[in-house]
Amino acid sequence: MAQQIPPTASLDAARTQLRLVRRELVDERAAFDQFCKRAERLSVDGAHATVAPDPTCAASVRPDDDGLAAVRRAYETTVMAVPHYRDAYDDPYTTHLAAELGSQLARTVRRATMLTPELRARIVDAASTAHERRVDRIRTIDAELATLDRTEQLALDLLDAVAATATATAHERSRVTHIERRCRDRMAARESILDHESTGIVADLYEDEPGVDPVLTTLETVLARVAEWTTKRDEPAD
């Protein structure tokens, strides 16, 4: 007899996926933070770029680098040095710079002959924006993880209520009905989010499985089990 898949399997898989993505985003957030700090410390005297002493991190820019080379070295040793870079991106410097800081700025960096104060400020501002994108994404993932936890508890509450109805008392049936209604309300709220969100934030979290939502999948599964229980309960005794 095949083993029945746990009703919360979709939630478990989603949590695993989201935690992996979150770990990568945390690394990237820290990398952009370090890059911004190093870029801000680059001198812009036109001939050479150096870094001021910083006891919190090892200098990764050589004093004899010109400013633009120093920017590249700082970017490669921070943003492009995250553990998952090769697996997730594996892009050359100019390609990744364009993807994160914008194609126009990347083109300016590529064509520039020196690191001016204005160009350095633009680089730091764009990197700060990339950093904030990670902050926002992590916040979204944390909110989704909390939603998955609440959904799991609701699903387990319903299954426990059904399992406790061996005697089928009025109180026990009422509890099942109440939790079942909460599940359906949760499903309606989730469907509303998926239908109306302008940026597809929630759906985008599960881009590897388009059209599959772990919250809806889990609630549909447990409600189907309740329906089976109801059918069996109402069957006339032989």
PAKOL-344953 format. One record per residue (C-alpha): residue number from 1; residue in three letters; y, x, z. Coordinates in nm, 2 decimals. Each point is the difference from the previous one (the first is absolute). Layout:
<pts>
<pt><seq>NUM</seq><type>ALA</type><yy>Y</yy><xx>X</xx><zz>Z</zz></pt>
...
</pts>
This chain:
<pts>
<pt><seq>1</seq><type>MET</type><yy>0.00</yy><xx>0.00</xx><zz>0.00</zz></pt>
<pt><seq>2</seq><type>ALA</type><yy>0.33</yy><xx>0.15</xx><zz>-0.10</zz></pt>
<pt><seq>3</seq><type>GLN</type><yy>0.24</yy><xx>0.08</xx><zz>0.28</zz></pt>
<pt><seq>4</seq><type>GLN</type><yy>0.30</yy><xx>-0.23</xx><zz>0.01</zz></pt>
<pt><seq>5</seq><type>ILE</type><yy>0.33</yy><xx>0.16</xx><zz>-0.05</zz></pt>
<pt><seq>6</seq><type>PRO</type><yy>0.22</yy><xx>-0.03</xx><zz>0.31</zz></pt>
<pt><seq>7</seq><type>PRO</type><yy>0.28</yy><xx>-0.25</xx><zz>-0.06</zz></pt>
<pt><seq>8</seq><type>THR</type><yy>0.26</yy><xx>0.26</xx><zz>0.10</zz></pt>
<pt><seq>9</seq><type>ALA</type><yy>-0.12</yy><xx>0.26</xx><zz>-0.25</zz></pt>
<pt><seq>10</seq><type>SER</type><yy>0.30</yy><xx>-0.04</xx><zz>-0.22</zz></pt>
<pt><seq>11</seq><type>LEU</type><yy>0.23</yy><xx>0.06</xx><zz>0.29</zz></pt>
<pt><seq>12</seq><type>ASP</type><yy>-0.19</yy><xx>0.32</xx><zz>0.10</zz></pt>
<pt><seq>13</seq><type>ALA</type><yy>0.02</yy><xx>0.13</xx><zz>-0.36</zz></pt>
<pt><seq>14</seq><type>ALA</type><yy>0.37</yy><xx>-0.08</xx><zz>-0.02</zz></pt>
<pt><seq>15</seq><type>ARG</type><yy>0.08</yy><xx>0.17</xx><zz>0.33</zz></pt>
<pt><seq>16</seq><type>THR</type><yy>-0.19</yy><xx>0.32</xx><zz>-0.11</zz></pt>
<pt><seq>17</seq><type>GLN</type><yy>0.19</yy><xx>0.00</xx><zz>-0.33</zz></pt>
<pt><seq>18</seq><type>LEU</type><yy>0.34</yy><xx>-0.06</xx><zz>0.16</zz></pt>
<pt><seq>19</seq><type>ARG</type><yy>-0.05</yy><xx>0.26</xx><zz>0.27</zz></pt>
<pt><seq>20</seq><type>LEU</type><yy>-0.08</yy><xx>0.26</xx><zz>-0.26</zz></pt>
<pt><seq>21</seq><type>VAL</type><yy>0.31</yy><xx>-0.09</xx><zz>-0.20</zz></pt>
<pt><seq>22</seq><type>ARG</type><yy>0.21</yy><xx>0.01</xx><zz>0.32</zz></pt>
<pt><seq>23</seq><type>ARG</type><yy>-0.13</yy><xx>0.35</xx><zz>0.09</zz></pt>
<pt><seq>24</seq><type>GLU</type><yy>0.11</yy><xx>0.12</xx><zz>-0.34</zz></pt>
<pt><seq>25</seq><type>LEU</type><yy>0.34</yy><xx>-0.17</xx><zz>0.03</zz></pt>
<pt><seq>26</seq><type>VAL</type><yy>0.06</yy><xx>0.16</xx><zz>0.34</zz></pt>
<pt><seq>27</seq><type>ASP</type><yy>-0.07</yy><xx>0.34</xx><zz>-0.15</zz></pt>
<pt><seq>28</seq><type>GLU</type><yy>0.24</yy><xx>-0.07</xx><zz>-0.29</zz></pt>
<pt><seq>29</seq><type>ARG</type><yy>0.26</yy><xx>-0.13</xx><zz>0.24</zz></pt>
<pt><seq>30</seq><type>ALA</type><yy>-0.01</yy><xx>0.32</xx><zz>0.20</zz></pt>
<pt><seq>31</seq><type>ALA</type><yy>0.00</yy><xx>0.21</xx><zz>-0.32</zz></pt>
<pt><seq>32</seq><type>PHE</type><yy>0.31</yy><xx>-0.16</xx><zz>-0.14</zz></pt>
<pt><seq>33</seq><type>ASP</type><yy>0.17</yy><xx>0.04</xx><zz>0.34</zz></pt>
<pt><seq>34</seq><type>GLN</type><yy>-0.08</yy><xx>0.37</xx><zz>-0.01</zz></pt>
<pt><seq>35</seq><type>PHE</type><yy>0.12</yy><xx>0.03</xx><zz>-0.35</zz></pt>
<pt><seq>36</seq><type>CYS</type><yy>0.33</yy><xx>-0.17</xx><zz>0.08</zz></pt>
<pt><seq>37</seq><type>LYS</type><yy>0.06</yy><xx>0.23</xx><zz>0.29</zz></pt>
<pt><seq>38</seq><type>ARG</type><yy>-0.07</yy><xx>0.31</xx><zz>-0.21</zz></pt>
<pt><seq>39</seq><type>ALA</type><yy>0.21</yy><xx>-0.12</xx><zz>-0.29</zz></pt>
<pt><seq>40</seq><type>GLU</type><yy>0.29</yy><xx>-0.07</xx><zz>0.23</zz></pt>
<pt><seq>41</seq><type>ARG</type><yy>-0.01</yy><xx>0.36</xx><zz>0.12</zz></pt>
<pt><seq>42</seq><type>LEU</type><yy>0.01</yy><xx>0.15</xx><zz>-0.34</zz></pt>
<pt><seq>43</seq><type>SER</type><yy>0.32</yy><xx>0.19</xx><zz>-0.07</zz></pt>
<pt><seq>44</seq><type>VAL</type><yy>0.18</yy><xx>-0.09</xx><zz>-0.33</zz></pt>
<pt><seq>45</seq><type>ASP</type><yy>0.20</yy><xx>0.32</xx><zz>-0.06</zz></pt>
<pt><seq>46</seq><type>GLY</type><yy>-0.11</yy><xx>-0.01</xx><zz>-0.37</zz></pt>
<pt><seq>47</seq><type>ALA</type><yy>-0.17</yy><xx>0.34</xx><zz>0.00</zz></pt>
<pt><seq>48</seq><type>HIS</type><yy>-0.27</yy><xx>-0.02</xx><zz>0.26</zz></pt>
<pt><seq>49</seq><type>ALA</type><yy>-0.13</yy><xx>-0.26</xx><zz>0.24</zz></pt>
<pt><seq>50</seq><type>THR</type><yy>-0.12</yy><xx>0.08</xx><zz>0.35</zz></pt>
<pt><seq>51</seq><type>VAL</type><yy>-0.11</yy><xx>-0.20</xx><zz>0.30</zz></pt>
<pt><seq>52</seq><type>ALA</type><yy>0.16</yy><xx>0.01</xx><zz>0.34</zz></pt>
<pt><seq>53</seq><type>PRO</type><yy>-0.24</yy><xx>0.09</xx><zz>0.28</zz></pt>
<pt><seq>54</seq><type>ASP</type><yy>-0.19</yy><xx>-0.30</xx><zz>0.12</zz></pt>
<pt><seq>55</seq><type>PRO</type><yy>-0.24</yy><xx>0.05</xx><zz>0.29</zz></pt>
<pt><seq>56</seq><type>THR</type><yy>-0.18</yy><xx>-0.33</xx><zz>-0.06</zz></pt>
<pt><seq>57</seq><type>CYS</type><yy>-0.16</yy><xx>0.09</xx><zz>-0.33</zz></pt>
<pt><seq>58</seq><type>ALA</type><yy>-0.09</yy><xx>0.31</xx><zz>-0.18</zz></pt>
<pt><seq>59</seq><type>ALA</type><yy>0.24</yy><xx>0.09</xx><zz>-0.28</zz></pt>
<pt><seq>60</seq><type>SER</type><yy>-0.16</yy><xx>-0.06</xx><zz>-0.34</zz></pt>
<pt><seq>61</seq><type>VAL</type><yy>0.28</yy><xx>0.11</xx><zz>-0.22</zz></pt>
<pt><seq>62</seq><type>ARG</type><yy>0.04</yy><xx>0.37</xx><zz>-0.09</zz></pt>
<pt><seq>63</seq><type>PRO</type><yy>0.36</yy><xx>0.14</xx><zz>0.05</zz></pt>
<pt><seq>64</seq><type>ASP</type><yy>-0.01</yy><xx>0.13</xx><zz>-0.36</zz></pt>
<pt><seq>65</seq><type>ASP</type><yy>-0.06</yy><xx>-0.34</xx><zz>-0.16</zz></pt>
<pt><seq>66</seq><type>ASP</type><yy>0.28</yy><xx>-0.16</xx><zz>-0.18</zz></pt>
<pt><seq>67</seq><type>GLY</type><yy>0.09</yy><xx>-0.35</xx><zz>0.12</zz></pt>
<pt><seq>68</seq><type>LEU</type><yy>-0.20</yy><xx>-0.20</xx><zz>-0.25</zz></pt>
<pt><seq>69</seq><type>ALA</type><yy>-0.31</yy><xx>0.22</xx><zz>0.05</zz></pt>
<pt><seq>70</seq><type>ALA</type><yy>0.05</yy><xx>-0.05</xx><zz>0.37</zz></pt>
<pt><seq>71</seq><type>VAL</type><yy>0.00</yy><xx>-0.37</xx><zz>-0.04</zz></pt>
<pt><seq>72</seq><type>ARG</type><yy>-0.32</yy><xx>0.02</xx><zz>-0.20</zz></pt>
<pt><seq>73</seq><type>ARG</type><yy>-0.17</yy><xx>0.22</xx><zz>0.26</zz></pt>
<pt><seq>74</seq><type>ALA</type><yy>0.11</yy><xx>-0.23</xx><zz>0.28</zz></pt>
<pt><seq>75</seq><type>TYR</type><yy>-0.14</yy><xx>-0.30</xx><zz>-0.19</zz></pt>
<pt><seq>76</seq><type>GLU</type><yy>-0.33</yy><xx>0.16</xx><zz>-0.09</zz></pt>
<pt><seq>77</seq><type>THR</type><yy>-0.06</yy><xx>0.12</xx><zz>0.36</zz></pt>
<pt><seq>78</seq><type>THR</type><yy>0.08</yy><xx>-0.34</xx><zz>0.16</zz></pt>
<pt><seq>79</seq><type>VAL</type><yy>-0.04</yy><xx>-0.30</xx><zz>-0.22</zz></pt>
<pt><seq>80</seq><type>MET</type><yy>-0.25</yy><xx>0.15</xx><zz>-0.24</zz></pt>
<pt><seq>81</seq><type>ALA</type><yy>-0.20</yy><xx>0.16</xx><zz>0.29</zz></pt>
<pt><seq>82</seq><type>VAL</type><yy>-0.12</yy><xx>-0.32</xx><zz>0.17</zz></pt>
<pt><seq>83</seq><type>PRO</type><yy>-0.38</yy><xx>0.01</xx><zz>0.04</zz></pt>
<pt><seq>84</seq><type>HIS</type><yy>-0.07</yy><xx>-0.29</xx><zz>-0.25</zz></pt>
<pt><seq>85</seq><type>TYR</type><yy>0.24</yy><xx>0.12</xx><zz>-0.27</zz></pt>
<pt><seq>86</seq><type>ARG</type><yy>-0.26</yy><xx>0.12</xx><zz>-0.25</zz></pt>
<pt><seq>87</seq><type>ASP</type><yy>-0.21</yy><xx>-0.31</xx><zz>0.03</zz></pt>
<pt><seq>88</seq><type>ALA</type><yy>0.29</yy><xx>-0.25</xx><zz>0.00</zz></pt>
<pt><seq>89</seq><type>TYR</type><yy>0.24</yy><xx>0.16</xx><zz>-0.24</zz></pt>
<pt><seq>90</seq><type>ASP</type><yy>-0.08</yy><xx>0.35</xx><zz>-0.14</zz></pt>
<pt><seq>91</seq><type>ASP</type><yy>0.33</yy><xx>-0.01</xx><zz>-0.19</zz></pt>
<pt><seq>92</seq><type>PRO</type><yy>0.20</yy><xx>0.31</xx><zz>-0.09</zz></pt>
<pt><seq>93</seq><type>TYR</type><yy>0.33</yy><xx>0.05</xx><zz>0.18</zz></pt>
<pt><seq>94</seq><type>THR</type><yy>0.23</yy><xx>-0.15</xx><zz>-0.26</zz></pt>
<pt><seq>95</seq><type>THR</type><yy>-0.22</yy><xx>-0.31</xx><zz>-0.04</zz></pt>
<pt><seq>96</seq><type>HIS</type><yy>-0.02</yy><xx>-0.07</xx><zz>0.37</zz></pt>
<pt><seq>97</seq><type>LEU</type><yy>0.36</yy><xx>0.07</xx><zz>0.05</zz></pt>
<pt><seq>98</seq><type>ALA</type><yy>0.09</yy><xx>-0.26</xx><zz>-0.26</zz></pt>
<pt><seq>99</seq><type>ALA</type><yy>-0.23</yy><xx>-0.25</xx><zz>0.15</zz></pt>
<pt><seq>100</seq><type>GLU</type><yy>0.14</yy><xx>0.04</xx><zz>0.35</zz></pt>
<pt><seq>101</seq><type>LEU</type><yy>0.36</yy><xx>0.09</xx><zz>-0.05</zz></pt>
<pt><seq>102</seq><type>GLY</type><yy>0.07</yy><xx>-0.17</xx><zz>-0.33</zz></pt>
<pt><seq>103</seq><type>SER</type><yy>-0.03</yy><xx>0.12</xx><zz>-0.36</zz></pt>
<pt><seq>104</seq><type>GLN</type><yy>0.37</yy><xx>0.04</xx><zz>-0.04</zz></pt>
<pt><seq>105</seq><type>LEU</type><yy>0.03</yy><xx>0.23</xx><zz>0.31</zz></pt>
<pt><seq>106</seq><type>ALA</type><yy>-0.31</yy><xx>0.19</xx><zz>-0.10</zz></pt>
<pt><seq>107</seq><type>ARG</type><yy>0.15</yy><xx>0.06</xx><zz>-0.34</zz></pt>
<pt><seq>108</seq><type>THR</type><yy>0.32</yy><xx>0.12</xx><zz>0.16</zz></pt>
<pt><seq>109</seq><type>VAL</type><yy>-0.19</yy><xx>0.24</xx><zz>0.22</zz></pt>
<pt><seq>110</seq><type>ARG</type><yy>-0.20</yy><xx>0.13</xx><zz>-0.30</zz></pt>
<pt><seq>111</seq><type>ARG</type><yy>0.31</yy><xx>0.06</xx><zz>-0.21</zz></pt>
<pt><seq>112</seq><type>ALA</type><yy>0.23</yy><xx>0.13</xx><zz>0.28</zz></pt>
<pt><seq>113</seq><type>THR</type><yy>0.08</yy><xx>0.37</xx><zz>0.02</zz></pt>
<pt><seq>114</seq><type>MET</type><yy>0.09</yy><xx>0.01</xx><zz>0.37</zz></pt>
<pt><seq>115</seq><type>LEU</type><yy>-0.02</yy><xx>-0.21</xx><zz>0.31</zz></pt>
<pt><seq>116</seq><type>THR</type><yy>0.34</yy><xx>-0.15</xx><zz>0.06</zz></pt>
<pt><seq>117</seq><type>PRO</type><yy>0.10</yy><xx>-0.19</xx><zz>0.32</zz></pt>
<pt><seq>118</seq><type>GLU</type><yy>0.00</yy><xx>-0.33</xx><zz>-0.20</zz></pt>
<pt><seq>119</seq><type>LEU</type><yy>-0.35</yy><xx>0.06</xx><zz>-0.14</zz></pt>
<pt><seq>120</seq><type>ARG</type><yy>-0.14</yy><xx>0.10</xx><zz>0.34</zz></pt>
<pt><seq>121</seq><type>ALA</type><yy>0.15</yy><xx>-0.32</xx><zz>0.15</zz></pt>
<pt><seq>122</seq><type>ARG</type><yy>-0.16</yy><xx>-0.21</xx><zz>-0.28</zz></pt>
<pt><seq>123</seq><type>ILE</type><yy>-0.34</yy><xx>0.16</xx><zz>0.06</zz></pt>
<pt><seq>124</seq><type>VAL</type><yy>0.02</yy><xx>-0.05</xx><zz>0.37</zz></pt>
<pt><seq>125</seq><type>ASP</type><yy>0.11</yy><xx>-0.37</xx><zz>-0.04</zz></pt>
<pt><seq>126</seq><type>ALA</type><yy>-0.28</yy><xx>-0.07</xx><zz>-0.25</zz></pt>
<pt><seq>127</seq><type>ALA</type><yy>-0.26</yy><xx>0.17</xx><zz>0.22</zz></pt>
<pt><seq>128</seq><type>SER</type><yy>0.13</yy><xx>-0.20</xx><zz>0.30</zz></pt>
<pt><seq>129</seq><type>THR</type><yy>-0.05</yy><xx>-0.32</xx><zz>-0.20</zz></pt>
<pt><seq>130</seq><type>ALA</type><yy>-0.36</yy><xx>0.11</xx><zz>-0.08</zz></pt>
<pt><seq>131</seq><type>HIS</type><yy>-0.05</yy><xx>0.06</xx><zz>0.37</zz></pt>
<pt><seq>132</seq><type>GLU</type><yy>0.13</yy><xx>-0.34</xx><zz>0.09</zz></pt>
<pt><seq>133</seq><type>ARG</type><yy>-0.24</yy><xx>-0.16</xx><zz>-0.26</zz></pt>
<pt><seq>134</seq><type>ARG</type><yy>-0.28</yy><xx>0.15</xx><zz>0.21</zz></pt>
<pt><seq>135</seq><type>VAL</type><yy>0.15</yy><xx>-0.13</xx><zz>0.32</zz></pt>
<pt><seq>136</seq><type>ASP</type><yy>0.02</yy><xx>-0.35</xx><zz>-0.15</zz></pt>
<pt><seq>137</seq><type>ARG</type><yy>-0.35</yy><xx>0.02</xx><zz>-0.14</zz></pt>
<pt><seq>138</seq><type>ILE</type><yy>-0.15</yy><xx>0.11</xx><zz>0.33</zz></pt>
<pt><seq>139</seq><type>ARG</type><yy>0.18</yy><xx>-0.29</xx><zz>0.17</zz></pt>
<pt><seq>140</seq><type>THR</type><yy>-0.15</yy><xx>-0.24</xx><zz>-0.25</zz></pt>
<pt><seq>141</seq><type>ILE</type><yy>-0.34</yy><xx>0.14</xx><zz>0.05</zz></pt>
<pt><seq>142</seq><type>ASP</type><yy>0.03</yy><xx>-0.03</xx><zz>0.38</zz></pt>
<pt><seq>143</seq><type>ALA</type><yy>0.10</yy><xx>-0.36</xx><zz>-0.03</zz></pt>
<pt><seq>144</seq><type>GLU</type><yy>-0.29</yy><xx>-0.07</xx><zz>-0.23</zz></pt>
<pt><seq>145</seq><type>LEU</type><yy>-0.24</yy><xx>0.17</xx><zz>0.24</zz></pt>
<pt><seq>146</seq><type>ALA</type><yy>0.12</yy><xx>-0.22</xx><zz>0.27</zz></pt>
<pt><seq>147</seq><type>THR</type><yy>-0.05</yy><xx>-0.31</xx><zz>-0.22</zz></pt>
<pt><seq>148</seq><type>LEU</type><yy>-0.36</yy><xx>0.12</xx><zz>-0.07</zz></pt>
<pt><seq>149</seq><type>ASP</type><yy>-0.06</yy><xx>0.03</xx><zz>0.37</zz></pt>
<pt><seq>150</seq><type>ARG</type><yy>0.13</yy><xx>-0.35</xx><zz>0.07</zz></pt>
<pt><seq>151</seq><type>THR</type><yy>-0.21</yy><xx>-0.14</xx><zz>-0.28</zz></pt>
<pt><seq>152</seq><type>GLU</type><yy>-0.31</yy><xx>0.16</xx><zz>0.13</zz></pt>
<pt><seq>153</seq><type>GLN</type><yy>0.06</yy><xx>-0.14</xx><zz>0.35</zz></pt>
<pt><seq>154</seq><type>LEU</type><yy>0.06</yy><xx>-0.35</xx><zz>-0.15</zz></pt>
<pt><seq>155</seq><type>ALA</type><yy>-0.32</yy><xx>0.02</xx><zz>-0.21</zz></pt>
<pt><seq>156</seq><type>LEU</type><yy>-0.21</yy><xx>0.12</xx><zz>0.30</zz></pt>
<pt><seq>157</seq><type>ASP</type><yy>0.15</yy><xx>-0.27</xx><zz>0.22</zz></pt>
<pt><seq>158</seq><type>LEU</type><yy>-0.11</yy><xx>-0.26</xx><zz>-0.25</zz></pt>
<pt><seq>159</seq><type>LEU</type><yy>-0.35</yy><xx>0.14</xx><zz>-0.04</zz></pt>
<pt><seq>160</seq><type>ASP</type><yy>-0.04</yy><xx>0.02</xx><zz>0.38</zz></pt>
<pt><seq>161</seq><type>ALA</type><yy>0.12</yy><xx>-0.36</xx><zz>0.03</zz></pt>
<pt><seq>162</seq><type>VAL</type><yy>-0.26</yy><xx>-0.11</xx><zz>-0.25</zz></pt>
<pt><seq>163</seq><type>ALA</type><yy>-0.27</yy><xx>0.21</xx><zz>0.17</zz></pt>
<pt><seq>164</seq><type>ALA</type><yy>0.08</yy><xx>-0.17</xx><zz>0.33</zz></pt>
<pt><seq>165</seq><type>THR</type><yy>-0.06</yy><xx>-0.35</xx><zz>-0.13</zz></pt>
<pt><seq>166</seq><type>ALA</type><yy>-0.37</yy><xx>-0.02</xx><zz>0.06</zz></pt>
<pt><seq>167</seq><type>THR</type><yy>0.05</yy><xx>-0.31</xx><zz>0.21</zz></pt>
<pt><seq>168</seq><type>ALA</type><yy>0.28</yy><xx>-0.13</xx><zz>-0.24</zz></pt>
<pt><seq>169</seq><type>THR</type><yy>0.21</yy><xx>-0.15</xx><zz>0.28</zz></pt>
<pt><seq>170</seq><type>ALA</type><yy>0.33</yy><xx>-0.16</xx><zz>-0.09</zz></pt>
<pt><seq>171</seq><type>HIS</type><yy>0.19</yy><xx>0.28</xx><zz>0.15</zz></pt>
<pt><seq>172</seq><type>GLU</type><yy>-0.19</yy><xx>0.27</xx><zz>-0.19</zz></pt>
<pt><seq>173</seq><type>ARG</type><yy>0.04</yy><xx>-0.19</xx><zz>-0.33</zz></pt>
<pt><seq>174</seq><type>SER</type><yy>0.37</yy><xx>-0.04</xx><zz>0.07</zz></pt>
<pt><seq>175</seq><type>ARG</type><yy>0.04</yy><xx>0.38</xx><zz>0.06</zz></pt>
<pt><seq>176</seq><type>VAL</type><yy>-0.17</yy><xx>0.07</xx><zz>-0.34</zz></pt>
<pt><seq>177</seq><type>THR</type><yy>0.23</yy><xx>-0.25</xx><zz>-0.17</zz></pt>
<pt><seq>178</seq><type>HIS</type><yy>0.31</yy><xx>0.16</xx><zz>0.16</zz></pt>
<pt><seq>179</seq><type>ILE</type><yy>-0.09</yy><xx>0.35</xx><zz>-0.10</zz></pt>
<pt><seq>180</seq><type>GLU</type><yy>-0.11</yy><xx>-0.11</xx><zz>-0.35</zz></pt>
<pt><seq>181</seq><type>ARG</type><yy>0.35</yy><xx>-0.15</xx><zz>-0.04</zz></pt>
<pt><seq>182</seq><type>ARG</type><yy>0.16</yy><xx>0.32</xx><zz>0.10</zz></pt>
<pt><seq>183</seq><type>CYS</type><yy>-0.21</yy><xx>0.19</xx><zz>-0.26</zz></pt>
<pt><seq>184</seq><type>ARG</type><yy>0.11</yy><xx>-0.24</xx><zz>-0.27</zz></pt>
<pt><seq>185</seq><type>ASP</type><yy>0.37</yy><xx>0.04</xx><zz>0.11</zz></pt>
<pt><seq>186</seq><type>ARG</type><yy>-0.04</yy><xx>0.38</xx><zz>-0.01</zz></pt>
<pt><seq>187</seq><type>MET</type><yy>-0.15</yy><xx>-0.02</xx><zz>-0.35</zz></pt>
<pt><seq>188</seq><type>ALA</type><yy>0.29</yy><xx>-0.22</xx><zz>-0.12</zz></pt>
<pt><seq>189</seq><type>ALA</type><yy>0.25</yy><xx>0.24</xx><zz>0.15</zz></pt>
<pt><seq>190</seq><type>ARG</type><yy>-0.17</yy><xx>0.30</xx><zz>-0.17</zz></pt>
<pt><seq>191</seq><type>GLU</type><yy>-0.02</yy><xx>-0.18</xx><zz>-0.33</zz></pt>
<pt><seq>192</seq><type>SER</type><yy>0.37</yy><xx>-0.08</xx><zz>0.02</zz></pt>
<pt><seq>193</seq><type>ILE</type><yy>0.08</yy><xx>0.37</xx><zz>0.06</zz></pt>
<pt><seq>194</seq><type>LEU</type><yy>-0.21</yy><xx>0.11</xx><zz>-0.29</zz></pt>
<pt><seq>195</seq><type>ASP</type><yy>0.15</yy><xx>-0.27</xx><zz>-0.23</zz></pt>
<pt><seq>196</seq><type>HIS</type><yy>0.37</yy><xx>0.06</xx><zz>0.09</zz></pt>
<pt><seq>197</seq><type>GLU</type><yy>0.05</yy><xx>0.36</xx><zz>0.10</zz></pt>
<pt><seq>198</seq><type>SER</type><yy>0.23</yy><xx>0.15</xx><zz>-0.26</zz></pt>
<pt><seq>199</seq><type>THR</type><yy>-0.13</yy><xx>0.35</xx><zz>0.01</zz></pt>
<pt><seq>200</seq><type>GLY</type><yy>-0.37</yy><xx>-0.06</xx><zz>0.04</zz></pt>
<pt><seq>201</seq><type>ILE</type><yy>-0.01</yy><xx>0.22</xx><zz>0.32</zz></pt>
<pt><seq>202</seq><type>VAL</type><yy>-0.31</yy><xx>-0.15</xx><zz>0.15</zz></pt>
<pt><seq>203</seq><type>ALA</type><yy>-0.20</yy><xx>-0.02</xx><zz>-0.32</zz></pt>
<pt><seq>204</seq><type>ASP</type><yy>0.11</yy><xx>0.36</xx><zz>-0.09</zz></pt>
<pt><seq>205</seq><type>LEU</type><yy>-0.17</yy><xx>0.12</xx><zz>0.32</zz></pt>
<pt><seq>206</seq><type>TYR</type><yy>-0.33</yy><xx>-0.09</xx><zz>-0.16</zz></pt>
<pt><seq>207</seq><type>GLU</type><yy>0.07</yy><xx>0.11</xx><zz>-0.36</zz></pt>
<pt><seq>208</seq><type>ASP</type><yy>-0.35</yy><xx>0.15</xx><zz>-0.03</zz></pt>
<pt><seq>209</seq><type>GLU</type><yy>-0.14</yy><xx>-0.35</xx><zz>0.03</zz></pt>
<pt><seq>210</seq><type>PRO</type><yy>0.25</yy><xx>-0.23</xx><zz>-0.18</zz></pt>
<pt><seq>211</seq><type>GLY</type><yy>-0.04</yy><xx>-0.37</xx><zz>0.08</zz></pt>
<pt><seq>212</seq><type>VAL</type><yy>-0.20</yy><xx>0.07</xx><zz>0.32</zz></pt>
<pt><seq>213</seq><type>ASP</type><yy>0.18</yy><xx>-0.07</xx><zz>0.33</zz></pt>
<pt><seq>214</seq><type>PRO</type><yy>-0.19</yy><xx>0.09</xx><zz>0.32</zz></pt>
<pt><seq>215</seq><type>VAL</type><yy>0.17</yy><xx>-0.27</xx><zz>0.21</zz></pt>
<pt><seq>216</seq><type>LEU</type><yy>-0.08</yy><xx>-0.28</xx><zz>-0.24</zz></pt>
<pt><seq>217</seq><type>THR</type><yy>-0.35</yy><xx>0.14</xx><zz>-0.06</zz></pt>
<pt><seq>218</seq><type>THR</type><yy>-0.08</yy><xx>0.01</xx><zz>0.37</zz></pt>
<pt><seq>219</seq><type>LEU</type><yy>0.14</yy><xx>-0.34</xx><zz>0.08</zz></pt>
<pt><seq>220</seq><type>GLU</type><yy>-0.18</yy><xx>-0.16</xx><zz>-0.30</zz></pt>
<pt><seq>221</seq><type>THR</type><yy>-0.32</yy><xx>0.15</xx><zz>0.12</zz></pt>
<pt><seq>222</seq><type>VAL</type><yy>0.02</yy><xx>-0.13</xx><zz>0.35</zz></pt>
<pt><seq>223</seq><type>LEU</type><yy>0.11</yy><xx>-0.34</xx><zz>-0.11</zz></pt>
<pt><seq>224</seq><type>ALA</type><yy>-0.30</yy><xx>-0.02</xx><zz>-0.23</zz></pt>
<pt><seq>225</seq><type>ARG</type><yy>-0.22</yy><xx>0.08</xx><zz>0.30</zz></pt>
<pt><seq>226</seq><type>VAL</type><yy>0.17</yy><xx>-0.28</xx><zz>0.20</zz></pt>
<pt><seq>227</seq><type>ALA</type><yy>-0.06</yy><xx>-0.24</xx><zz>-0.29</zz></pt>
<pt><seq>228</seq><type>GLU</type><yy>-0.37</yy><xx>0.10</xx><zz>0.01</zz></pt>
<pt><seq>229</seq><type>TRP</type><yy>-0.01</yy><xx>-0.06</xx><zz>0.37</zz></pt>
<pt><seq>230</seq><type>THR</type><yy>0.17</yy><xx>-0.34</xx><zz>-0.04</zz></pt>
<pt><seq>231</seq><type>THR</type><yy>-0.25</yy><xx>-0.11</xx><zz>-0.27</zz></pt>
<pt><seq>232</seq><type>LYS</type><yy>-0.29</yy><xx>0.10</xx><zz>0.22</zz></pt>
<pt><seq>233</seq><type>ARG</type><yy>0.15</yy><xx>-0.17</xx><zz>0.30</zz></pt>
<pt><seq>234</seq><type>ASP</type><yy>0.04</yy><xx>-0.32</xx><zz>-0.18</zz></pt>
<pt><seq>235</seq><type>GLU</type><yy>-0.34</yy><xx>-0.01</xx><zz>-0.16</zz></pt>
<pt><seq>236</seq><type>PRO</type><yy>-0.22</yy><xx>-0.27</xx><zz>0.14</zz></pt>
<pt><seq>237</seq><type>ALA</type><yy>-0.28</yy><xx>0.11</xx><zz>0.22</zz></pt>
<pt><seq>238</seq><type>ASP</type><yy>-0.35</yy><xx>-0.03</xx><zz>-0.15</zz></pt>
</pts>
